[in-house]
Amino acid sequence: TPRHPNYLRGGAGKEVLEGKARVLNARGEDVTENFIKGAFETLSLARRMGVRQAILKSGSPSCGVGWVEAPEGRIEGDGVTAALLRGEGLELKTEVGL
């Protein structure tokens, strides 16, 4: 689905979930609630399916594992969905090296 790029502002995914950071798109629109809703929908599906591991897209503001791409460079930490899944005990990997 074509969309404007999205970036974390003020921290990584954990901070977004704690209300300390936001997700903005390239037009400056706050899309934080969309990211949080998507993360919880992903967690709900993972629980229903008994998922224990997830392979996620590296660098993504939602799925980044360990780092997220931003206009000013890499941000240390997970994306929003990755942070929620990690916090619930899922093992996370990226597509890199598969």
C-alpha positions as CSV (number, residue, x, y, z in Angstrom):
1,T,0.0,0.0,0.0
2,P,1.6,3.3,-1.0
3,R,1.9,5.7,1.9
4,H,4.2,8.5,3.2
5,P,7.3,7.3,5.1
6,N,6.9,7.3,8.9
7,Y,9.5,8.1,11.5
8,L,9.8,7.8,15.2
9,R,10.3,11.1,17.1
10,G,11.5,11.3,20.7
11,G,12.5,7.7,21.2
12,A,12.1,4.1,19.9
13,G,9.1,1.8,20.0
14,K,9.1,1.2,23.7
15,E,8.9,5.0,24.3
16,V,6.0,5.2,21.8
17,L,4.1,2.6,23.8
18,E,4.9,4.4,27.0
19,G,3.6,7.7,25.6
20,K,7.0,9.3,25.6
21,A,7.6,9.4,21.8
22,R,5.5,9.8,18.7
23,V,5.3,8.5,15.1
24,L,5.0,11.1,12.4
25,N,4.7,10.7,8.7
26,A,6.8,12.7,6.1
27,R,4.0,15.3,6.0
28,G,4.2,15.9,9.7
29,E,1.0,14.1,10.6
30,D,0.9,12.2,13.9
31,V,0.1,8.6,13.2
32,T,1.1,7.3,16.6
33,E,-2.3,5.8,17.4
34,N,-2.4,3.9,14.1
35,F,1.0,2.3,14.9
36,I,-0.1,1.4,18.4
37,K,-3.4,-0.1,17.2
38,G,-1.5,-2.1,14.6
39,A,1.0,-3.4,17.1
40,F,-1.8,-4.6,19.4
41,E,-3.6,-6.2,16.5
42,T,-0.4,-8.1,15.6
43,L,0.0,-9.2,19.2
44,S,-3.6,-10.4,19.3
45,L,-3.1,-12.5,16.1
46,A,0.2,-13.9,17.4
47,R,-1.4,-15.0,20.6
48,R,-4.3,-16.6,18.8
49,M,-1.9,-18.5,16.5
50,G,0.5,-19.5,19.3
51,V,3.4,-17.6,17.7
52,R,6.7,-17.7,19.7
53,Q,9.0,-16.2,17.0
54,A,8.6,-13.4,14.5
55,I,10.7,-12.4,11.5
56,L,10.3,-8.7,11.0
57,K,11.5,-6.0,8.6
58,S,14.8,-4.4,9.7
59,G,14.9,-0.7,10.2
60,S,11.1,-0.3,10.1
61,P,9.4,2.1,12.6
62,S,7.0,-0.7,13.3
63,C,9.0,-3.8,12.9
64,G,12.7,-2.8,13.3
65,V,14.6,-5.1,15.6
66,G,17.4,-3.4,17.6
67,W,17.4,-0.2,15.5
68,V,15.0,2.0,13.4
69,E,15.8,4.1,10.4
70,A,15.2,7.9,10.8
71,P,16.0,11.0,8.8
72,E,18.8,11.9,11.2
73,G,20.2,8.3,11.2
74,R,19.6,5.1,13.1
75,I,17.7,5.1,16.4
76,E,18.8,2.5,18.9
77,G,15.8,0.3,19.9
78,D,13.0,-1.6,18.4
79,G,10.1,-0.4,16.3
80,V,6.6,-0.1,17.9
81,T,5.3,-3.6,17.0
82,A,8.7,-5.2,17.7
83,A,8.9,-3.5,21.2
84,L,5.4,-4.8,22.1
85,L,6.1,-8.4,20.8
86,R,9.5,-8.5,22.6
87,G,7.8,-7.2,25.8
88,E,5.4,-10.2,25.6
89,G,8.3,-12.6,25.3
90,L,8.4,-13.3,21.5
91,E,11.8,-14.1,20.0
92,L,12.5,-11.5,17.2
93,K,14.6,-11.8,14.1
94,T,15.0,-9.8,10.9
95,E,14.8,-10.8,7.3
96,V,18.6,-10.0,7.0
97,G,20.6,-13.2,6.4
98,L,17.7,-15.5,5.7
